[in-house]
Amino acid sequence: MQKPLIVFVGAVYPSQYSLLCSHLRATGLADSWFMTTPGHKANHEKDCDHLLSFQPDGKIVGPQSYYYSSKIERSARICRGVLKALKDFEKAQGRRIDVVVAHSLWGAPNWLYDELEAAIVSYIEFPSYRAHGNDAAYPPDEAQRLADRNTEMLHFHQVLCSDLTIVPSAHARSMFPPLLQDRIAVQFEGFDIQPPLRKSAAEAGAGQPFTVAFSARDLSSAKGFETYMRLVDRMVREGHADNTRFIAIGDPTAATYGYEQQWVERRYGGKVASFRDHLLQVYPAAQVVEFPGRLPYAEFAAMLAGVDLFLYPLRYGVANWGLMEILARGGCIIGSNWGFIPELVQNDVNGLLLPDNDDAWIAAIRALRADPARRARYSQAAQATGAQYHIGTLAPRFMALFQRAMAHRQAPLIAPTQAAPAALA
């Protein structure tokens, strides 16, 4: 039996499905390829033998011709190039593609429908920033609100036309209109995170400070960075921070899932560089926090291994690689009891879940600091959670979803009617 021919599409490489693509190919589950831009192909093809390229129909980085429909225009430029490249690839292979797995914005599938025989699977992180949510203290301006509607149109159309849509969490699916949710599958991506051995107490040495960390790609309001800084500030002022080290791991200049940087620019007129710098003014006692910045991956992993307690006070989000990095490496976590966090963290099993209440968080920090046995229990269970999301475990589940999409392509759930129904009286 011939293996399914699957092409993953994304203008960025590596991406969330590049590991899956390589794993499917290496294990013989599929004849899988990854299609990206020529620059990414050139940079990575020495290490990867299954890269393809597409040439976007115009530039896709930076502003497009009209701000309010920028994502739609960029998607059109991407998909125009993707369609041609996929057709050329089919000719070269002498067979049709079975499944195209496309990132909703960076591998936009909107012009693939009815142009290819392949089943189309669209990955959508969330429908819009409006649906994602934002901190009321840093609201979007009118231009962002209007542009968001066009992004929703783009994504709703993909759900309607794709043979299957995949989102990373049940929380993400809940952001779509109920009429669309039956067409959406929930599946978080697969990982290959190897937890380093944590230092024993003897190796670490006596008298080492207790380390309380925040870790996220971006130091943003959505990820809960402001909550972390506020908690540190209070702990220092109230005398609960003796022999404690505070670290915020992440890039303070990275793009975020909110509008706090716009707000900082409006408020300070360029005199304050980042949201982090603003928070250091608001919470001066949090000056004790260390900021290592963006780190090479090996250094990042080593730093995670040295943390005693992670705070993950997420405000908004639909699934974060950063949380899985912490879990899979055996981190002890206190997290928010809302959003997607409860889909990965079970309260008092592989971490602790708390409401949005500073008193509760500070009490929990102090209690866990005094209870190394409970921290070790959470850590062991967290590593087990990480193993459940290993790429080898999840690849068959993704293949089942792709088979479902192929079946839908052959026999859609909603077949065209023979005749229009009679008008209602």
C-alpha positions in Angstrom: 0.0 0.0 0.0 1.4 3.4 -1.0 2.2 5.8 1.8 0.2 9.0 2.0 1.9 11.9 0.3 1.7 14.8 2.8 3.0 18.3 2.3 3.3 20.7 5.2 3.4 24.4 4.3 4.7 27.3 6.2 6.7 30.4 5.3 8.8 29.9 8.5 11.1 27.0 9.2 11.4 25.4 11.6 7.8 25.7 12.7 5.4 23.8 14.9 4.9 21.0 12.4 8.5 20.6 11.1 9.3 18.0 13.7 6.1 16.1 12.9 7.0 16.2 9.2 10.5 14.8 9.8 9.2 12.1 12.2 6.5 10.9 9.8 9.1 10.5 7.1 11.8 8.9 9.3 9.3 6.3 10.7 7.7 5.5 7.4 4.3 6.6 8.4 4.1 9.0 5.4 6.0 10.4 2.4 6.1 13.8 4.1 7.7 17.0 2.8 7.9 20.6 4.2 7.4 23.5 1.8 8.8 26.9 2.9 10.3 30.0 1.4 13.5 29.8 -0.7 15.6 31.5 1.9 14.6 29.0 4.7 15.1 26.1 2.3 18.6 27.3 1.5 19.4 27.8 5.2 18.3 24.3 6.3 18.5 21.9 3.4 22.0 20.8 4.4 20.4 19.3 7.5 17.0 18.2 6.0 16.4 16.2 2.8 12.7 16.8 2.5 12.4 20.6 2.0 10.5 22.2 -0.9 10.1 25.8 -1.7 7.5 28.2 -2.9 8.0 31.7 -4.2 5.5 34.2 -2.7 3.8 36.5 -5.2 5.4 39.6 -3.8 6.9 40.5 -0.4 5.3 39.0 2.7 7.4 40.8 5.3 6.5 44.2 6.4 3.4 46.4 5.6 1.2 45.5 2.7 -0.6 48.0 0.5 -3.6 48.4 2.9 -3.2 48.1 6.7 -6.7 46.9 7.4 -6.5 43.9 5.1 -2.8 43.3 5.5 -3.1 39.7 6.7 -5.5 38.9 3.8 -3.2 40.4 1.3 -0.1 38.7 2.7 -2.0 35.4 2.7 -2.9 35.9 -1.0 0.7 36.5 -1.9 1.7 33.3 0.0 -1.0 31.1 -1.4 -0.5 32.2 -5.0 3.0 30.9 -4.7 2.0 27.8 -2.8 -0.6 26.8 -5.3 1.9 26.9 -8.2 4.6 25.1 -6.2 2.2 22.3 -5.2 1.1 21.8 -8.7 4.7 21.7 -9.9 5.5 19.2 -7.2 2.7 16.9 -8.2 3.9 16.9 -11.8 7.4 16.0 -10.6 6.2 13.2 -8.4 3.8 11.8 -11.0 1.0 11.5 -8.4 -1.4 13.7 -6.6 -0.8 15.0 -3.0 -3.0 13.3 -0.5 -2.9 16.0 2.3 -1.7 19.6 2.5 -1.3 20.8 6.0 -1.1 24.6 6.0 -0.5 27.2 8.6 -3.6 29.5 8.4 -1.5 32.7 7.9 2.0 31.7 7.0 1.0 28.8 4.7 -2.4 30.2 3.7 -4.6 27.6 2.0 -7.4 29.9 0.8 -6.8 29.5 -2.9 -6.1 25.7 -2.7 -9.7 24.7 -2.4 -11.1 23.1 -5.6 -7.7 23.7 -7.3 -6.1 20.5 -5.9 -7.5 17.1 -5.2 -5.6 16.9 -1.9 -7.4 17.0 1.4 -6.7 20.5 2.9 -5.9 20.6 6.7 -5.7 24.1 8.1 -3.8 24.8 11.4 -5.3 27.9 13.1 -3.8 29.0 16.4 -6.8 31.2 17.3 -9.4 33.1 15.1 -8.3 36.7 16.0 -6.7 38.8 18.6 -10.2 40.0 19.6 -11.2 36.4 20.4 -7.9 35.7 22.0 -8.5 38.5 24.6 -6.3 41.3 25.9 -5.7 43.2 29.1 -8.2 46.0 29.5 -5.3 48.2 30.8 -3.7 48.0 27.4 -6.6 47.9 24.9 -6.3 47.7 21.1 -6.8 50.8 19.1 -9.6 51.1 16.5 -7.3 50.1 13.6 -6.4 46.9 15.3 -10.1 46.1 16.1 -11.1 46.6 12.5 -8.2 44.6 11.1 -9.1 41.8 13.4 -12.5 41.4 11.7 -10.7 40.6 8.4 -8.6 38.0 10.1 -11.7 36.4 11.5 -13.2 36.3 7.9 -10.0 34.6 6.7 -10.1 32.0 9.4 -13.8 31.3 9.4 -13.6 30.7 5.7 -10.8 28.3 6.2 -12.8 26.3 8.7 -15.7 26.1 6.3 -13.7 25.1 3.3 -11.0 22.9 4.8 -11.5 19.2 5.1 -10.3 19.5 8.7 -9.0 22.3 10.9 -6.7 21.7 13.8 -6.3 24.0 16.8 -3.9 23.5 19.7 -6.3 23.4 22.6 -10.0 23.1 23.5 -9.8 26.7 24.8 -8.8 27.7 21.2 -11.7 25.9 19.7 -14.1 27.5 22.1 -13.2 30.9 20.5 -14.8 29.9 17.3 -18.6 30.3 16.6 -20.5 27.1 17.8 -21.6 26.4 14.2 -18.0 25.9 13.2 -16.7 23.9 16.2 -17.7 20.4 14.9 -15.3 21.0 12.0 -12.4 21.6 14.3 -10.1 19.0 16.0 -8.0 19.7 19.1 -4.4 18.5 19.0 -1.4 20.1 20.7 1.8 19.7 18.8 4.4 17.0 19.5 7.8 17.6 21.1 11.1 16.0 21.6 12.2 17.6 24.8 14.9 15.8 26.7 14.9 16.8 30.4 18.4 17.4 31.7 19.2 15.8 35.1 18.5 18.3 37.8 21.3 18.9 40.3 21.0 17.2 43.6 21.1 19.3 46.7 24.6 18.1 47.4 25.8 19.1 43.8 24.0 22.5 44.0 25.8 23.2 47.2 24.5 24.4 50.6 23.0 27.9 50.9 22.0 28.3 47.3 19.1 30.7 46.9 15.6 29.4 46.1 14.9 30.3 42.5 11.5 31.6 41.4 11.2 32.1 37.7 9.0 33.3 34.9 9.6 31.8 31.4 8.0 32.7 28.1 9.1 33.7 24.7 7.9 37.2 25.2 7.7 39.1 28.5 4.1 40.2 27.9 0.9 41.0 29.7 -0.8 38.0 28.0 1.7 35.5 29.4 1.4 37.0 32.9 4.6 38.9 33.1 3.0 41.8 34.9 1.5 39.5 37.5 5.0 38.0 38.1 6.6 41.4 38.5 3.8 42.5 40.9 4.2 39.4 43.0 8.0 39.8 43.2 7.6 43.5 44.1 5.3 42.6 47.0 7.3 39.7 48.2 10.4 41.9 48.4 8.6 44.7 50.2 6.9 42.3 52.7 10.2 40.5 53.5 9.3 37.2 51.9 12.3 37.2 49.5 15.3 36.4 51.7 17.8 34.1 50.0 15.6 34.1 46.9 16.6 34.5 43.3 14.1 35.9 40.8 14.6 35.3 37.0 12.4 36.3 34.1 13.5 34.2 31.1 12.4 35.7 27.7 12.9 38.4 25.2 11.6 41.8 26.4 11.6 43.1 22.8 9.7 40.2 21.2 6.4 40.7 19.5 3.5 39.9 21.8 -0.1 38.7 21.7 -1.3 42.0 23.1 -1.0 45.8 22.7 1.1 46.7 25.7 4.0 47.9 23.6 1.7 50.2 21.6 0.5 51.6 24.9 4.1 52.1 26.2 5.0 54.0 23.0 1.9 56.2 23.3 2.4 56.9 27.0 6.2 57.5 27.0 6.7 58.9 23.5 9.8 56.6 23.0 11.5 57.4 26.3 10.8 53.9 27.7 12.0 51.1 25.5 9.7 48.2 26.5 6.9 46.9 28.6 9.4 45.4 30.9 11.0 48.8 31.5 7.6 50.3 32.2 6.9 47.6 34.8 10.2 48.2 36.5 9.0 51.8 37.1 5.7 50.7 38.4 7.1 47.9 40.7 10.5 49.3 41.8 11.1 46.5 44.3 11.1 44.1 41.4 14.5 45.5 40.3 15.9 42.3 41.9 14.6 40.3 38.9 17.4 39.0 36.6 16.8 39.2 32.8 19.1 36.9 30.9 17.3 37.8 27.6 17.0 35.6 24.6 19.3 32.6 25.1 20.7 29.9 22.8 18.6 26.8 23.3 21.2 24.8 25.3 21.7 27.7 27.7 17.9 28.1 28.0 17.5 24.4 28.9 20.3 24.5 31.4 18.7 27.5 33.1 15.3 25.9 33.3 16.9 22.9 35.1 18.2 25.1 37.9 14.8 26.7 38.8 13.0 25.6 41.9 9.6 27.0 41.2 8.0 28.5 38.0 5.2 31.0 38.1 2.9 30.8 35.0 0.2 33.3 35.7 -1.2 33.3 32.1 -3.7 36.0 31.3 -4.6 35.1 27.7 -3.4 32.4 25.3 -4.4 29.1 23.6 -1.3 26.9 24.1 2.3 27.7 24.7 5.4 25.7 23.8 7.0 27.4 26.8 4.7 25.7 29.3 5.5 22.3 27.7 9.2 23.0 27.9 8.8 23.5 31.7 6.6 20.5 32.2 8.7 18.1 30.1 11.9 19.2 31.9 10.3 18.4 35.3 9.6 22.0 36.4 7.5 22.7 39.5 4.7 25.0 38.3 2.1 27.3 39.8 -0.3 28.2 37.0 -3.5 30.0 36.3 -6.7 28.0 36.8 -8.3 29.3 33.6 -7.7 29.4 29.8 -5.8 26.4 28.4 -3.6 25.8 31.4 -5.9 23.3 33.0 -5.7 21.2 29.8 -2.0 20.5 30.6 -1.7 21.1 34.4 -3.8 19.0 36.8 -4.2 20.7 40.2 -2.1 19.1 42.9 -0.9 16.4 40.5 1.7 17.9 38.1 1.5 21.4 39.4 -0.7 23.8 41.3 -3.6 25.9 39.8 -4.7 29.1 41.4 -7.2 31.9 40.8 -6.3 35.5 40.0 -5.6 36.4 43.6 -2.2 37.7 44.7 -2.6 36.5 48.3 -3.2 33.0 47.1 -0.1 33.0 44.9 2.2 34.3 47.6 0.9 31.8 50.1 1.4 29.0 47.6 5.0 30.1 46.8 5.8 30.1 50.5 4.1 26.7 51.1 5.9 25.0 48.2 9.2 26.5 49.2 8.8 24.8 52.5 7.8 21.5 51.0 10.5 20.0 48.8 8.7 16.6 48.8 5.6 18.1 47.1 7.8 20.0 44.6 9.5 16.7 43.7 6.1 15.0 43.3 4.9 17.7 41.0 8.2 17.6 39.0 8.0 13.8 38.5 4.4 14.1 37.3 5.2 17.0 35.1 7.9 14.9 33.3 5.2 12.2 32.7 3.0 14.8 31.2 5.8 15.9 28.8 6.2 12.2 27.8 2.6 12.1 26.8 3.3 14.8 24.2 6.4 13.3 22.8 6.3 13.3 19.0 6.5 9.5 18.9 3.3 9.3 21.0 1.4 12.0 19.1 2.4 11.1 15.5 -0.1 8.3 15.1 -2.8 10.6 16.5 -1.9 13.2 13.8 -2.0 10.5 11.2 -5.5 9.6 12.3 -6.6 13.2 11.8 -5.0 13.3 8.4 -6.8 10.1 7.5 -10.0 11.7 8.7 -9.4 14.7 6.4 -8.7 12.3 3.4 -12.0 10.5 4.1 -13.9 13.8 4.3 -12.3 14.8 1.0 -13.8 11.6 -0.6 -17.2 11.9 1.1 -17.8 15.4 2.7 -20.0 15.5 5.8 -22.4 17.8 4.0 -23.1 16.6 0.5 -24.7 18.9 -2.0 -28.4 18.5 -2.3 -30.1 17.4 -5.5 -32.5 20.2 -5.4 -33.0 23.3 -3.3 -35.5 22.8 -0.4 -38.9 24.4 -0.7 -39.3 27.8 0.8 -40.7 27.9 4.3 -44.3 29.0 4.5 
